[in-house]
Structures are given as structure tokens and as C-alpha cells.
């Protein structure tokens, strides 16, 4: 299946966001994440764009690695893509408070 220019731009944005999360690049994430961005952890707890940025900025959390899988479902005139990301993270605040 041929990938359109728009799809290439979206894929690049996903990749840039992945790199910015791992690098804790606050400026890049602020540009990439929409103001209504929400992510959910394995327990179902939601975090807004500002929650994620605050956690990274304060050092409360650090993303160590990421595995991303996509599932596509073709429709009549579009495609629905679901993206699941498995993040390996470490809560730094707890580690540092034990020193």
C-alpha cells in the first residue's frame, strides 16, 4: 500500500514524539502534543499534556525505552490507525528520596 505525503508527515510526528519522550525534550513535546493530549498508563490512569510535561520537567519520571505497534483498519474512504505504546519508565523522585 502506497503511503501518502500526509501519512508520512503523521508518521514523522509520531517518531519525533517518541524521541522527545525518551530524551525528555520538554520544548519539543510542548510543540508536538496537542493541548487536549491525554495518555493512559497500564492501570488506566490518565495524564494530560501538562501532567506529562510537569512529570518530566520535575524529574518525577523518566521514560527509558519504548515499543510502538500500530494496527490499521481500512474503511471506505479512510483508514483508522490504532497505536499502542509500551513505555518502560522509572519514577526518579522515589529513587532520589532514598539517598
C-alpha positions in Angstrom: 0.0 0.0 0.0 1.4 3.4 -1.0 1.9 5.9 1.8 0.8 9.4 1.1 2.7 12.5 1.9 0.2 13.3 4.7 0.7 9.9 6.2 4.5 10.3 6.0 4.1 13.6 7.9 2.0 11.9 10.6 4.5 9.0 11.0 7.3 11.5 11.3 5.4 13.4 14.0 4.9 10.1 15.9 8.6 9.3 15.6 9.6 12.8 16.7 7.2 12.5 19.7 8.7 9.1 20.7 12.3 10.6 20.6 11.2 13.6 22.6 9.6 11.4 25.3 12.8 9.3 25.7 15.0 12.4 25.6 12.7 14.3 28.0 12.7 17.2 25.5 10.1 19.5 27.0 10.3 22.1 24.3 9.7 19.5 21.5 6.9 17.8 23.4 5.2 21.1 24.0 5.1 21.7 20.3 4.1 18.1 19.3 1.4 17.3 21.8 -2.0 18.9 21.2 -3.4 20.9 24.1 -6.0 18.2 24.6 -3.5 15.4 24.5 -4.2 12.6 27.0 -2.2 9.3 27.6 -3.2 6.4 29.8 -0.9 4.1 31.8 -1.3 0.4 32.3 -3.7 1.0 35.3 -6.0 3.3 33.2 -4.8 6.5 34.9 -4.9 9.4 32.6 -2.2 12.1 32.2 -2.7 15.3 30.3 -0.1 17.1 28.2 0.7 19.3 31.2 0.9 16.3 33.5 3.4 14.6 31.3 5.5 17.7 30.8 5.4 18.5 34.6 6.5 15.0 35.5 9.4 15.0 33.0 10.4 18.6 33.9 10.4 17.9 37.7 12.3 14.6 37.3 9.5 12.6 38.8 9.5 10.2 35.9 11.8 9.3 33.1 11.0 7.1 30.0 13.8 4.6 29.4 12.5 2.8 26.3 9.5 2.5 24.0 8.0 -0.2 21.8 5.2 1.0 19.4 2.8 -1.1 17.5 0.2 0.1 15.0 -3.0 -1.6 13.8 -4.7 -0.3 10.7 -8.3 -0.9 9.7 -9.3 0.3 6.2 -12.6 2.0 5.7 -14.4 3.1 2.6 -12.6 6.5 2.2 -10.1 6.4 5.1 -8.0 4.3 7.4 -8.3 4.0 11.2 -4.9 3.6 12.9 -4.7 2.5 16.5 -1.3 3.0 18.1 -0.3 1.1 21.3 2.9 2.2 23.0 4.7 0.2 25.7 6.9 2.5 27.7 9.5 1.4 30.2 9.7 4.1 32.8 11.3 4.9 36.1 10.0 7.1 38.8 13.0 9.1 39.8 11.5 11.0 42.7 11.2 7.8 44.8 14.8 6.7 43.9 16.3 10.1 44.8 14.4 10.3 48.1 16.0 7.2 49.4 19.5 8.7 49.1 
